[in-house]
């Protein structure tokens, strides 16, 4: 199960007019812990930001899943209610779930949300769709293991100890 963290990064940004101003930007990243989230955030920001910066806040997000598309200028936060039946109490129960979807406008965000939620077999109601303050999403890459500098991956011969 993915754990999404929201992180705020503060740094000096040069705008189109050439003026320097202090900004705080929000990022969403997938990590296994707060420590991992901070380390990944610092590593990613070193590649993006030239100069000093600081990670001012990291918190667990209520976002359940991120629907990332190749195109889309904005990140939209969508909240849905999933309607289920509580058999013990004999009444309807609403589960609130939040998603993040990348799109160019709200219509496209709604369409992409519907497409992405096609796997749900229970009815749901879209409660809200709003532009989020998230600048970028940094998903956890599982393609290559991250190995600290002081360690190395064992070869197959080294793994078999007699």
C-alpha positions, 0 to 999 in steps of 0.5 A: 500500500502506498503512503503519500506525503505532502511536503513544503519546500521554501527557497528563493525563486527568480520570477519572469521580471528578474526579481527574487522572491521567497516561495513555498511550494507543495509537493506530493511524494510516495515514501515508506516513512517520514525519514524516507520522504525527507531524504527523497525530497531533499534529493529531488530538490537538489536536482530542481533548485539551484541554491539554498532551500529548506524542507519546511513541512512533511505530513501524511496526506489523505490522498488515497491514490494519484492518477498521473497522466503524461499531459496536464498542467494542474493537479486536481484534488477530487473527493468522492463518497463511496456508498456501501451498506452496513449489514449489521446496522442495516443502513447506508454508509458513506466512505470518503476518499480523496484522489489527485488527478492531473489535467488541463481543466476541470472537465478533463479532470472529471473525465480522467477521474471517471476513467481511472475509477472504472475499477470500482464496482460500487456506486460513488458520488463525486463530492468535489474537484478543486485545483490543488496547490501541489506543484509536482508528484514524485512517485516512488520508483521501484525499478532500481533498488536504492543502495546506500554508498557504504553498502553493495548488492551481493552477487549470486555466489556471495548469497549462498553461504555454506 
